[in-house]
């Protein structure tokens, strides 16, 4: 059974990224980073870049983009870096839920028990 993106010819992936195997050290993209398109695709744009812009009309996680494109996450991150550098997408991390202080949770638990 073949897995999407895993069995692609290495030369195709090499071509997609212009020979790069890693994105830069300041790459803000992890699996859950939300990506939003800042513009529409333009004629002459690399087809994968255009597809990413269409997929990210609404906030979309990097892992979802990779799955839809049937590409490895590492390749997707490189393509997203290109788009970010060109100002065509923006990236943000989802907000982490604030965890209440344990003392507050204890007070709530005591209050509930007293009911």
GROMACS elastic network, one bead per residue, 0.5 to 0.9 nm:
[ bonds ]
;  ai    aj funct       b0    kb
    2     5     6  0.88555   500
    2     6     6  0.75469   500
    2     7     6  0.64919   500
    3     6     6  0.54973   500
    3     7     6  0.64410   500
    3    70     6  0.87907   500
    4     7     6  0.67486   500
    4     8     6  0.77106   500
    4    67     6  0.80599   500
    4    69     6  0.89066   500
    4    70     6  0.50924   500
    4    71     6  0.67789   500
    4    72     6  0.81540   500
    5     8     6  0.54483   500
    5     9     6  0.89794   500
    5    13     6  0.89907   500
    5    66     6  0.87692   500
    5    67     6  0.86626   500
    5    69     6  0.83965   500
    5    70     6  0.50231   500
    5    72     6  0.54431   500
    6     9     6  0.86324   500
    6    70     6  0.86266   500
    6    71     6  0.75596   500
    6    72     6  0.68032   500
    7    10     6  0.82447   500
    8    11     6  0.83775   500
    8    12     6  0.69715   500
    8    13     6  0.72787   500
    8    71     6  0.85012   500
    9    12     6  0.54308   500
    9    13     6  0.68872   500
    9    14     6  0.88527   500
   10    13     6  0.52406   500
   10    14     6  0.60834   500
   10    15     6  0.85852   500
   11    15     6  0.60693   500
   11    16     6  0.86169   500
   12    15     6  0.51104   500
   12    16     6  0.62493   500
   12    17     6  0.88947   500
   13    16     6  0.50377   500
   13    17     6  0.64759   500
   13    18     6  0.85818   500
   13    19     6  0.81933   500
   13    71     6  0.85460   500
   13    75     6  0.72667   500
   14    17     6  0.55465   500
   14    18     6  0.60661   500
   14    20     6  0.69394   500
   14    21     6  0.76078   500
   15    18     6  0.50799   500
   15    19     6  0.61212   500
   15    20     6  0.88173   500
   16    19     6  0.76658   500
   16    20     6  0.88452   500
   16    46     6  0.85887   500
   16    48     6  0.79516   500
   16    75     6  0.80235   500
   16    79     6  0.80151   500
   17    20     6  0.53857   500
   17    21     6  0.74087   500
   17    75     6  0.69487   500
   17    78     6  0.66277   500
   17    79     6  0.67395   500
   18    21     6  0.88494   500
   20    23     6  0.72996   500
   20    75     6  0.87997   500
   20    78     6  0.77490   500
   21    74     6  0.78137   500
   21    75     6  0.75392   500
   21    78     6  0.80131   500
   22    25     6  0.86349   500
   22    74     6  0.69638   500
   22    75     6  0.78645   500
   22    77     6  0.83289   500
   22    78     6  0.66710   500
   23    26     6  0.82309   500
   23    27     6  0.63348   500
   23    74     6  0.78027   500
   23    75     6  0.84326   500
   23    77     6  0.66388   500
   23    79     6  0.85973   500
   23    81     6  0.68675   500
   24    27     6  0.54214   500
   24    78     6  0.81914   500
   24    81     6  0.79856   500
   25    28     6  0.87025   500
   27    30     6  0.83835   500
   27    77     6  0.79892   500
   27    78     6  0.86197   500
   27    81     6  0.67296   500
   28    33     6  0.77737   500
   28    81     6  0.83270   500
   28    91     6  0.73550   500
   28    92     6  0.82107   500
   28    93     6  0.87554   500
   29    32     6  0.78527   500
   29    33     6  0.56316   500
   29    34     6  0.84017   500
   29    35     6  0.87210   500
   29    62     6  0.70969   500
   29    77     6  0.63332   500
   29    80     6  0.79520   500
   29    81     6  0.80319   500
   29    91     6  0.74450   500
   29    92     6  0.85472   500
   29    93     6  0.85768   500
   30    33     6  0.54576   500
   30    61     6  0.87852   500
   30    62     6  0.68876   500
   30    63     6  0.82674   500
   30    73     6  0.89919   500
   30    77     6  0.80207   500
   30    93     6  0.85891   500
   31    34     6  0.86857   500
   31    61     6  0.67020   500
   31    62     6  0.52038   500
   31    63     6  0.50621   500
   31    64     6  0.84654   500
   31    73     6  0.78257   500
   32    60     6  0.86298   500
   32    61     6  0.50986   500
   32    62     6  0.59604   500
   32    63     6  0.66277   500
   32    64     6  0.86955   500
   32    93     6  0.68780   500
   32    94     6  0.72447   500
   33    60     6  0.79638   500
   33    61     6  0.53688   500
   33    62     6  0.58461   500
   33    63     6  0.84106   500
   33    91     6  0.64644   500
   33    92     6  0.57175   500
   33    94     6  0.66310   500
   34    56     6  0.88582   500
   34    59     6  0.54640   500
   34    60     6  0.50965   500
   34    62     6  0.65034   500
   34    90     6  0.83078   500
   34    91     6  0.56412   500
   34    92     6  0.53131   500
   34    93     6  0.58653   500
   34    94     6  0.66859   500
   35    56     6  0.62348   500
   35    57     6  0.88246   500
   35    58     6  0.80122   500
   35    59     6  0.53435   500
   35    60     6  0.52913   500
   35    61     6  0.61468   500
   35    62     6  0.68753   500
   35    65     6  0.89374   500
   35    80     6  0.85406   500
   35    89     6  0.65657   500
   35    90     6  0.57646   500
   35    92     6  0.66674   500
   35    93     6  0.87644   500
   36    53     6  0.79071   500
   36    55     6  0.87298   500
   36    57     6  0.60144   500
   36    58     6  0.58802   500
   36    60     6  0.66909   500
   36    88     6  0.87253   500
   36    89     6  0.54855   500
   36    90     6  0.53911   500
   36    91     6  0.65202   500
   36    92     6  0.85742   500
   37    40     6  0.73364   500
   37    52     6  0.81194   500
   37    53     6  0.53333   500
   37    54     6  0.76547   500
   37    55     6  0.82499   500
   37    56     6  0.51916   500
   37    57     6  0.53824   500
   37    58     6  0.74679   500
   37    59     6  0.80706   500
   37    83     6  0.89695   500
   37    88     6  0.60659   500
   37    90     6  0.65304   500
   38    53     6  0.81509   500
   38    56     6  0.89153   500
   38    57     6  0.81271   500
   38    87     6  0.72393   500
   38    88     6  0.50344   500
   38    90     6  0.67042   500
   39    42     6  0.87259   500
   39    53     6  0.74159   500
   39    57     6  0.86432   500
   39    87     6  0.86640   500
   39    88     6  0.57360   500
   39    89     6  0.74363   500
   40    50     6  0.78955   500
   40    53     6  0.64545   500
   40    54     6  0.72972   500
   40    57     6  0.85459   500
   40    88     6  0.82112   500
   41    44     6  0.89095   500
   41    45     6  0.69517   500
   41    49     6  0.77508   500
   41    51     6  0.80279   500
   41    52     6  0.89194   500
   41    53     6  0.62300   500
   41    54     6  0.73503   500
   41    88     6  0.88350   500
   42    45     6  0.58202   500
   42    50     6  0.74673   500
   43    46     6  0.88140   500
   43    50     6  0.89210   500
   44    47     6  0.83028   500
   45    48     6  0.83460   500
   45    49     6  0.66945   500
   45    50     6  0.63263   500
   46    49     6  0.53210   500
   46    50     6  0.63566   500
   46    51     6  0.87616   500
   47    50     6  0.50422   500
   47    51     6  0.61278   500
   47    52     6  0.86460   500
   48    52     6  0.61917   500
   48    53     6  0.86742   500
   48    69     6  0.79881   500
   48    79     6  0.78047   500
   49    52     6  0.51313   500
   49    53     6  0.63252   500
   49    54     6  0.87750   500
   49    79     6  0.67644   500
   49    80     6  0.78910   500
   49    82     6  0.85036   500
   49    83     6  0.71491   500
   50    53     6  0.51268   500
   50    54     6  0.63556   500
   50    55     6  0.87161   500
   51    54     6  0.51273   500
   51    55     6  0.61906   500
   51    56     6  0.86728   500
   51    69     6  0.79075   500
   52    56     6  0.61130   500
   52    57     6  0.88916   500
   52    65     6  0.70132   500
   52    69     6  0.79806   500
   52    79     6  0.85926   500
   52    80     6  0.80205   500
   52    83     6  0.89907   500
   53    56     6  0.52235   500
   53    57     6  0.65696   500
   53    83     6  0.87210   500
   53    88     6  0.78612   500
   53    89     6  0.75689   500
   54    57     6  0.57844   500
   54    58     6  0.89932   500
   55    58     6  0.75046   500
   55    59     6  0.88409   500
   55    60     6  0.74479   500
   55    65     6  0.70344   500
   55    68     6  0.83221   500
   56    59     6  0.58247   500
   56    60     6  0.56138   500
   56    61     6  0.87438   500
   56    65     6  0.80295   500
   56    89     6  0.82642   500
   57    60     6  0.81593   500
   59    91     6  0.88557   500
   60    63     6  0.84299   500
   60    64     6  0.65668   500
   60    65     6  0.68681   500
   61    64     6  0.52341   500
   61    65     6  0.64410   500
   61    66     6  0.88263   500
   62    65     6  0.50991   500
   62    66     6  0.62622   500
   62    67     6  0.86625   500
   62    73     6  0.74781   500
   62    76     6  0.75203   500
   62    77     6  0.74913   500
   62    80     6  0.86015   500
   63    66     6  0.51214   500
   63    67     6  0.62045   500
   63    68     6  0.86832   500
   63    73     6  0.65658   500
   63    76     6  0.85987   500
   64    67     6  0.50623   500
   64    68     6  0.61273   500
   64    69     6  0.84902   500
   65    68     6  0.51852   500
   65    69     6  0.60311   500
   65    70     6  0.83392   500
   65    71     6  0.85216   500
   65    73     6  0.84742   500
   65    76     6  0.74513   500
   66    69     6  0.51471   500
   66    70     6  0.58087   500
   66    71     6  0.51668   500
   66    72     6  0.61517   500
   66    73     6  0.54386   500
   66    74     6  0.87605   500
   66    75     6  0.82545   500
   66    76     6  0.57311   500
   66    77     6  0.85369   500
   67    71     6  0.65875   500
   67    72     6  0.79703   500
   67    73     6  0.82087   500
   68    71     6  0.79373   500
   69    72     6  0.87285   500
   69    76     6  0.82987   500
   71    74     6  0.82616   500
   71    75     6  0.65434   500
   71    76     6  0.64477   500
   72    75     6  0.54434   500
   72    76     6  0.63631   500
   72    77     6  0.87702   500
   73    77     6  0.60594   500
   73    78     6  0.86957   500
   74    77     6  0.51752   500
   74    78     6  0.65201   500
   74    79     6  0.89226   500
   75    78     6  0.51767   500
   75    79     6  0.64048   500
   75    80     6  0.86652   500
   76    79     6  0.51252   500
   76    80     6  0.60929   500
   76    81     6  0.85548   500
   77    80     6  0.50021   500
   77    81     6  0.60851   500
   77    82     6  0.87291   500
   78    81     6  0.50494   500
   78    82     6  0.64809   500
   78    83     6  0.88881   500
   79    82     6  0.51947   500
   79    83     6  0.65136   500
   79    84     6  0.87582   500
   80    83     6  0.50376   500
   80    84     6  0.60477   500
   80    85     6  0.85275   500
   80    89     6  0.77598   500
   81    84     6  0.50111   500
   81    85     6  0.60563   500
   81    86     6  0.85594   500
   82    85     6  0.52325   500
   82    86     6  0.63351   500
   82    87     6  0.87700   500
   82    88     6  0.87391   500
   83    86     6  0.51031   500
   83    87     6  0.62422   500
   83    88     6  0.51589   500
   83    89     6  0.58044   500
   83    90     6  0.86011   500
   84    88     6  0.58246   500
   84    89     6  0.51239   500
   84    90     6  0.62516   500
   84    91     6  0.78066   500
   85    88     6  0.76758   500
   85    89     6  0.84600   500
   86    89     6  0.79511   500
   87    90     6  0.72274   500
   92    95     6  0.88317   500
   93    96     6  0.86233   500
   95    98     6  0.87584   500
   96    99     6  0.87409   500
   99   102     6  0.86180   500
  100   103     6  0.82836   500
  100   104     6  0.66233   500
  100   105     6  0.68547   500
  101   104     6  0.54624   500
  101   105     6  0.66499   500
  101   106     6  0.88903   500
  102   105     6  0.50447   500
  102   106     6  0.61460   500
  102   107     6  0.86768   500
  103   106     6  0.50146   500
  103   107     6  0.62420   500
  103   108     6  0.86982   500
  104   107     6  0.50650   500
  104   108     6  0.62559   500
  104   109     6  0.86221   500
  105   108     6  0.51001   500
  105   109     6  0.61763   500
  105   110     6  0.86651   500
  106   109     6  0.50491   500
  106   110     6  0.62035   500
  106   111     6  0.85740   500
  107   110     6  0.50991   500
  107   111     6  0.61017   500
  107   112     6  0.86071   500
  108   111     6  0.50042   500
  108   112     6  0.61481   500
  108   113     6  0.86181   500
  109   112     6  0.51251   500
  109   113     6  0.62265   500
  109   114     6  0.86711   500
  110   113     6  0.51205   500
  110   114     6  0.62467   500
  110   115     6  0.89331   500
  111   114     6  0.51196   500
  111   115     6  0.66269   500
  112   115     6  0.53320   500
